Amino acid sequence: MSALAERKRVVVVGGGIGGAFSAKLLEDSSDVTLIDPKDHLEIPYGQLRCTVQPDFAERSLVLHSEYLKKARHILGFAECASVTEVVTSTGDILPYDFLVIATGSTHKGPSTKAERIKEFQSENKKLKEAKKTLIIGGGPVGVELAGEIVVDFPEKKVVLAHGGDRLIEFLGPKASSKTFSWLKKKHVDIRLHEKVNLDSVSASSHVYTTSSGDSIEADCHFLCVGKKISSSWMQSTVLGENLDENGRLKVDDYLRVEGHSNIFAVGDITAIKEIKQGFLAGKHAEVVADNVKRLSQDPDSKLNVYKPLATPMGIVSLGRRIAVAQLPFGTILGWIPGMLKSKDLFVGKTRKTLGLNS
Ligand SMILES: Cc1cc2nc3c(=O)[nH]c(=O)nc-3n(C[C@H](O)[C@H](O)[C@H](O)COP(=O)(O)OP(=O)(O)OC[C@H]3O[C@@H](n4cnc5c(N)ncnc54)[C@H](O)[C@@H]3O)c2cc1C
């Protein structure tokens, strides 16, 4: 871009992996404002390690002010967007040349890093005091939590209740059955086809009723079901018509929201037909940042095309050394995929991408 070229105003909504990476990649060339209700990026891959080891959160929660050197951060929610500006819960009206929407899942809970660390400490206390823990949900979050507990606290009993007919359904049946066997060997009591009725439990009884009428006794539970997509704020705006039936934004090949030349979307909020993963949110951010730079220079620029991931890939960590991985050449469980993910859960790698020490 020529030194005299005008710096474009870019508003990025959402400070998860997709939004944080987009803001970082664009802050040198544009005037970037990031809107996020937290003062930090929570590297999601590290979340369950923080439950068994709260000090892990010192590195896996990264203040937006730590990695953003030029971009401005507004601590709040985007409440409304038009084709020219975004209105926030703090009352700010932010005019933009380009808008990047990265509001993957809804945010509930603390807005500061310090409060989030306290939350992990109290979850850790709850876990340490419990002899028997019930995990509700056998997707990647529930399975990773079970793995963390059985490795760090082998003396504790774990029950894993899952409504579906196999664990980690986002990967293929091989990954599910290998994971099932590994958890069984670690004495996890796995209950498939079981939904837990949380209204049934009282503080004094600690008995949970399931959809089949069974009861599970446990000292505490962790709810590990998927979070809701954060798109309700767009429903009655100009972007409402671009939401699909699941509340995701329909985008074109260049990751522009359909019908809008200057509004992009990245990460879990997109309706791209591929697995929803943080590493893909990062790839979306690269394509979008590049396209914003190209359009800033010349509105008629040829744009970069995003190629969706054809075959689902993923690594689910099982404690500190082992993981199960579905990769293009096959599905394996053991220390080889564990070396890729389980020790540091991609925290150092993510921090490096943001220009920080690992
Ligand atoms: C425990 C766990 C382990 C995982 N492991 C892996 C892994 O190993 N590899 C992998 O690739 N993926 C993994 N994932 C999936 C990955 O984390 C998600 O795909 C990724 O976080 C999506 O990023 P995102 O930026 O699109 O959305 P999110 O991370 O959901 O971020 C959305 C952001 O938008 C903010 N927001 C919401 N609404 C608003 C609003 N109205 N205004 C402003 N801000 C708003 C939220 O506060 C949040 O900061 C894992 C997920 C979890 C939970």
The ligand as a Tripos MOL2 file, in Angstrom:
@<TRIPOS>MOLECULE
LIG
   53    58     1     0     0
SMALL
NO_CHARGES

@<TRIPOS>ATOM
      1 C1        -12.2350  -27.1550   25.0670 C.3       1 LIG1
      2 C2        -12.1190  -26.8750   23.6060 C.ar      1 LIG1
      3 C3        -11.0830  -27.4570   22.8830 C.ar      1 LIG1
      4 C4        -10.9470  -27.2020   21.5260 C.ar      1 LIG1
      5 N1         -9.9000  -27.7620   20.8600 N.ar      1 LIG1
      6 C5         -9.6840  -27.4330   19.5750 C.ar      1 LIG1
      7 C6         -8.5130  -27.8820   18.8890 C.ar      1 LIG1
      8 O1         -7.6910  -28.6110   19.4320 O.2       1 LIG1
      9 N2         -8.3270  -27.4670   17.6270 N.ar      1 LIG1
     10 C7         -9.1940  -26.6300   16.9970 C.ar      1 LIG1
     11 O2         -8.9460  -26.2610   15.8470 O.2       1 LIG1
     12 N3        -10.3350  -26.2020   17.5940 N.ar      1 LIG1
     13 C8        -10.6190  -26.5800   18.8680 C.ar      1 LIG1
     14 N4        -11.7380  -26.1270   19.4960 N.ar      1 LIG1
     15 C9        -12.7610  -25.3710   18.7260 C.3       1 LIG1
     16 C10       -12.3840  -23.9140   18.6540 C.3       1 LIG1
     17 O3        -12.1290  -23.4630   19.9350 O.3       1 LIG1
     18 C11       -13.4690  -23.0520   18.0020 C.3       1 LIG1
     19 O4        -13.7230  -23.5360   16.7180 O.3       1 LIG1
     20 C12       -12.9540  -21.6100   17.9260 C.3       1 LIG1
     21 O5        -12.8450  -21.1180   19.2380 O.3       1 LIG1
     22 C13       -13.8740  -20.7100   17.1220 C.3       1 LIG1
     23 O6        -13.3510  -19.4210   17.1730 O.3       1 LIG1
     24 P1        -14.2620  -18.1440   16.8450 P.3       1 LIG1
     25 O7        -13.3480  -16.9720   16.9490 O.co2     1 LIG1
     26 O8        -14.9920  -18.3470   15.5860 O.co2     1 LIG1
     27 O9        -15.3710  -18.1110   17.9770 O.3       1 LIG1
     28 P2        -15.2840  -18.0590   19.5670 P.3       1 LIG1
     29 O10       -14.0140  -18.6530   20.0640 O.co2     1 LIG1
     30 O11       -16.5630  -18.6220   20.0460 O.co2     1 LIG1
     31 O12       -15.2200  -16.4960   19.8900 O.3       1 LIG1
     32 C14       -16.3320  -15.6640   19.7490 C.3       1 LIG1
     33 C15       -16.0370  -14.3640   20.4730 C.3       1 LIG1
     34 O13       -17.0840  -13.4440   20.1690 O.3       1 LIG1
     35 C16       -17.4790  -12.7860   21.3640 C.3       1 LIG1
     36 N5        -18.8590  -12.3310   21.1700 N.ar      1 LIG1
     37 C17       -19.9980  -13.0510   21.1230 C.ar      1 LIG1
     38 N6        -21.0530  -12.2520   20.8730 N.ar      1 LIG1
     39 C18       -20.5590  -10.9980   20.7590 C.ar      1 LIG1
     40 C19       -21.1430   -9.7200   20.4790 C.ar      1 LIG1
     41 N7        -22.4600   -9.5540   20.2700 N.pl3     1 LIG1
     42 N8        -20.3290   -8.6350   20.4380 N.ar      1 LIG1
     43 C20       -18.9960   -8.7630   20.6390 C.ar      1 LIG1
     44 N9        -18.3930   -9.9310   20.8870 N.ar      1 LIG1
     45 C21       -19.1670  -11.0340   20.9450 C.ar      1 LIG1
     46 C22       -17.2860  -13.8350   22.4600 C.3       1 LIG1
     47 O14       -17.1310  -13.2250   23.7110 O.3       1 LIG1
     48 C23       -15.9870  -14.5050   21.9810 C.3       1 LIG1
     49 O15       -14.8590  -13.8090   22.4600 O.3       1 LIG1
     50 C24       -11.8880  -26.3720   20.8630 C.ar      1 LIG1
     51 C25       -12.9480  -25.8020   21.5890 C.ar      1 LIG1
     52 C26       -13.0580  -26.0240   22.9520 C.ar      1 LIG1
     53 C27       -14.1770  -25.3720   23.7110 C.3       1 LIG1
@<TRIPOS>BOND
     1     1     2 1
     2     2     3 ar
     3     2    52 ar
     4     3     4 ar
     5     4     5 ar
     6     4    50 ar
     7     5     6 ar
     8     6     7 ar
     9     6    13 1
    10     7     8 2
    11     7     9 ar
    12     9    10 ar
    13    10    11 2
    14    10    12 ar
    15    12    13 ar
    16    13    14 ar
    17    14    15 1
    18    14    50 ar
    19    15    16 1
    20    16    17 1
    21    16    18 1
    22    18    19 1
    23    18    20 1
    24    20    21 1
    25    20    22 1
    26    22    23 1
    27    23    24 1
    28    24    25 2
    29    24    26 1
    30    24    27 1
    31    27    28 1
    32    28    29 2
    33    28    30 1
    34    28    31 1
    35    31    32 1
    36    32    33 1
    37    33    34 1
    38    33    48 1
    39    34    35 1
    40    35    36 1
    41    35    46 1
    42    36    37 ar
    43    36    45 ar
    44    37    38 ar
    45    38    39 ar
    46    39    40 ar
    47    39    45 ar
    48    40    41 1
    49    40    42 ar
    50    42    43 ar
    51    43    44 ar
    52    44    45 ar
    53    46    47 1
    54    46    48 1
    55    48    49 1
    56    50    51 ar
    57    51    52 ar
    58    52    53 1
@<TRIPOS>SUBSTRUCTURE
     1 LIG1         1 GROUP 0 **** ****
